[in-house]
Amino acid sequence: MSFCKGLRKRFEKISEEDELELQALEQGEKKKTSHYEVFAALLPFLWPKGEILIKVCVVVAMALMLFSKLCTVTVPIAYKHAVDDLSGDPLVFPVSWILLYTLLRWLSQLLADGRDTVFMVVSQNALKATAMRTFEHLHDLSLRFHLHRKTGTVLQAIERGTQRISFLLTFCLFNILPIILEIFMVCAIMLYLYSVWFAVITGATMVLYFSFTIGVTEWK
């Protein structure tokens, strides 16, 4: 008899905890997460503690990205000199500039492919860590939670979420950061080759474009 009473009390306690858990989950679903919070949550996966291989891969990928962007921004300069030689008087066939232009285009694509290959180790490690953490959390939840929730839908959401982590990491590191770096490089080249106003107009245009895009995205 005492065993039954204890079991009943234990079940009532679990039920109360589950109710609170369900309410917290529903409140969490209603809470809107900003893009900055998402990026901040993903940053630890780029530099995990105790993972020397992952850190080396991140550094190598960043170096390959930097050299790839350097090749990309210098391609128009080689193209410009080749056109100048072809339109000059006397006419000179710019073999060296054409070879340099071809080499820069080839190196730019090669370094970008090498960057993606190296960073694959980082993205797969982040995917595995997130999936394991989420899976362990699901196993820690009570039976009542799984009975009140569609387990298949939850697992599908987990699978989609873990697959998006690789995309978000690659997007943050190799789309947003390279664009900003390339803008600074282009402004520096314009400042060196042309008037300061070319660099100012280019930089101001990109700042206004980024501000408008982020503002409209957050508003929607």
Secondary structure as the mmCIF struct_conf table of DSSP 4:
data_model
#
loop_
_struct_conf.conf_type_id
_struct_conf.id
_struct_conf.beg_label_comp_id
_struct_conf.beg_label_asym_id
_struct_conf.beg_label_seq_id
_struct_conf.end_label_comp_id
_struct_conf.end_label_asym_id
_struct_conf.end_label_seq_id
HELX_RH_AL_P HELX_RH_AL_P1 SER A 2 LYS A 30
BEND BEND1 LYS A 31 LYS A 31
HELX_LH_PP_P HELX_LH_PP_P1 LYS A 32 SER A 34
HELX_RH_AL_P HELX_RH_AL_P2 HIS A 35 LEU A 46
BEND BEND2 TRP A 47 TRP A 47
TURN_TY1_P TURN_TY1_P1 LYS A 49 GLY A 50
HELX_RH_AL_P HELX_RH_AL_P3 ILE A 52 LEU A 86
TURN_TY1_P TURN_TY1_P2 SER A 87 SER A 87
BEND BEND3 GLY A 88 PRO A 90
HELX_RH_AL_P HELX_RH_AL_P4 VAL A 95 ASP A 140
BEND BEND4 LEU A 141 LEU A 141
HELX_RH_AL_P HELX_RH_AL_P5 LEU A 143 HIS A 148
BEND BEND5 ARG A 149 ARG A 149
HELX_RH_AL_P HELX_RH_AL_P6 THR A 151 PHE A 171
HELX_RH_PI_P HELX_RH_PI_P1 CYS A 172 ILE A 176
HELX_RH_AL_P HELX_RH_AL_P7 LEU A 177 LEU A 193
BEND BEND6 TYR A 194 TYR A 194
HELX_RH_AL_P HELX_RH_AL_P8 VAL A 196 TRP A 219
#
